[in-house]
Amino acid sequence: MRHFLVLFDDLSIDKASVKAGTNSPEVITACRCVNVGLFISGDLRRDVTVSIAKGSLDDLIVFSFAGNTLKRVSPDERSISFFLLKADQVGENLILDESKTLDNGIVVNRTGLMNFIERCSPVRVFVAHDEEEPEAMTPDIVADSLLVYPVGNRTTFISTRFVRDYVTLSYTPHPERFILDINMLEDSREIDS
């Protein structure tokens, strides 16, 4: 299973904004990441998980949308933002290293980045790195990989402290584009093989 992890410093979300459809830019980006990561024409990608994380790298609240277990979530921003709000409310009440699965299949964890990576036990970790050349060759994404996209200026900190053995990928300006490009590349490789 391909697993995307998008790291935000903050994800300002509240009930009034979700109801009015006036979400913050970070929430809109998070919704788009879930949308392009999981939804394909008339179905879900069953082999992809999209995790949205917020907070410090030692104390993250992580919302994981796994295509193989997700229920009752549609691809529109309002639906996804509603479930992000619900997951955020649950996450704020968790203690460190606690998790809860919502009735629609979203898993909410409160954990540090190293613990999250260990729990995922990926075969390989890829980190979108802002110093990587944009036209750099994208390596084969092996099954059961974790693909980390740090929003903002956290790449060096992640690489040196939290991820010891990783492969860098080019850093596109938007995480949803990063997810879309990887999914399209892997789809084309599956068709060719």
N, C-alpha and C positions, 0 to 999 in steps of 0.2 A: 504494500500500500504506500502510495506517495503521500507524504505528510508535510503540509506547509505550515510554518509558524511565523506569523507577522507580529513583530514587537512594537508596541506604542509606548511612549512615555506616559501618556494620559489618553483617556477615551471618555470625554465628557458626554454623558448621556443622561437624560432625564425624561420623565413621563410627558411633560408638557411639549417638549420638542418632538418626541416621537409621535404624539397624537396630532400635532400641527404639521408634521412633515418638514420641520425646520432643524434638522439634525446638524451637528457640528461637522466640519470637514473631515475630522478623524473618523467619526461614525459612518459618514457616507463612504469613505475609503474602506472601512472594515466591511460594510455591507457589500460593496463591489467585490471585495476579495472572496467573500463567501459565494457570491453569485457566479463569478467567472471560474472559481475553483471547483464548484460542485455541479452546477446546472448545465445540462446540455438539452437539446431539443426534446421536450416531452419526458425527460427522465433525469436521474441523478447519476453522477459518476460514483460508482460503488467502490472504486479503488483509490479514492482520494479523501483525505481529511484536511480541513482548513481550521487552524487554531489561531485565534486572535488573543493576544496577551497585552496586558497593561500593567504599569507599575515599575518598580525597581527590579533589577535582575535577581536580587536576593528574595524578593517578595512579589511575585507576579500573580495576577488573577488571569487565568487562561480559560477561554471558552472554545471548546473543540466541537466542530461540526463534522461528524464522520458520515460520509455518503452511504456507507453500508448499514447504518442504524438510524439515520435521521428520519423523522416523521413530521408531517404537518407544517413544513416550512416551504414557502413559495419563493420564487426568485426576485420578488419585488422588494425595493428598499424598505418600505413600511413594515412588511412582514419580518424581514431579517432584523430590522432595528428593534422591533417589539421583542423578539426573542433575545437580542443582545441586552436589552434593558432588563428583562426577566433574569437572564443569566448573571448580569452585573449585580442585581439586588441579592441574589443567592451568594455570589462570590464575596461580596463585602461582608457577609456574615460568617464566612468560613474562617477557621484558624489555619495557620501555616501547616502545610502538608495534609490538608483535608480535601476531599473531593465529593461531588454530588452529581448524579445523573438526573437530568430533568426528564419529565414524562415524554418529551418529544425526541429524546436521544442525545441532546446536547450535554456534554460533560463539562462541568465547571471544576477547575482545580485552583487551589491557592498553594503556590510552591515556588521554589527558586528555580532558575533556569537550568542549573546542573541536574537537579533532581528530576525536572521535567524531561530532559534529554535522556537520562538514565531510565526513566519509566517507559519512554517510547522505545528504547533499545533499538535504535536504527542501525542498519548495516553500514550506512555512511551518512555523514552530516555535510551538507552544502551550505555555505554562507554567502549571501549576496554581499559583495565587498566593493566599496566605493573606489578602491584603487585598482580594481580589475578593469582591463581594457573592454570597452563596450562591444567590440567586435571579436572578443576572445571566443574561442571554440567552446561550446557547451559540452561537457563530458556526458557520457551516458549516465542517466539517472537510474541507478540500480533499484530494484524493488525494495520496499521497506526503507526508503531514504527519508531523512528529515531535511527540509529545505527552509532555512532561516532567513527572513528578510527583516533587518532592523530598520525601522522608520527613524529618520533623523541621523544624528552623528554618534552612533553607538557601535559601529562596526569594529573598530580597533579594540575597544573594551571587551566586546564579546569574544573576539578571536583569541586574545591573549589570556583572558582569565577564565572563560567559561567553556570554550570549545578548543580542545587541544589537537585533535586529529580531524581536520576538515578539508574540504575542497572548496575553492572560491569560485563563484559565478559572477558574471558581470552584473552591476547594480543598475537596474533601470530606474528612472525617476519616480515610478509609481509601483507600489506593491501589487496592485491588481494586474498591471501589465506584466510583471515578473511571473505571476501565477499563470496568466493566460499564455505567455510565451512558452513556459515549461510544459504545460498541458498540451499545447499544439505540437510542440516538438516531439513529445513522447507519443502522441497520437499518430504522427506521421511515421515514426520509427516502428510502431506496432503494425501499421498498414504495410510498410516495406518489408517486414520480416515474415 
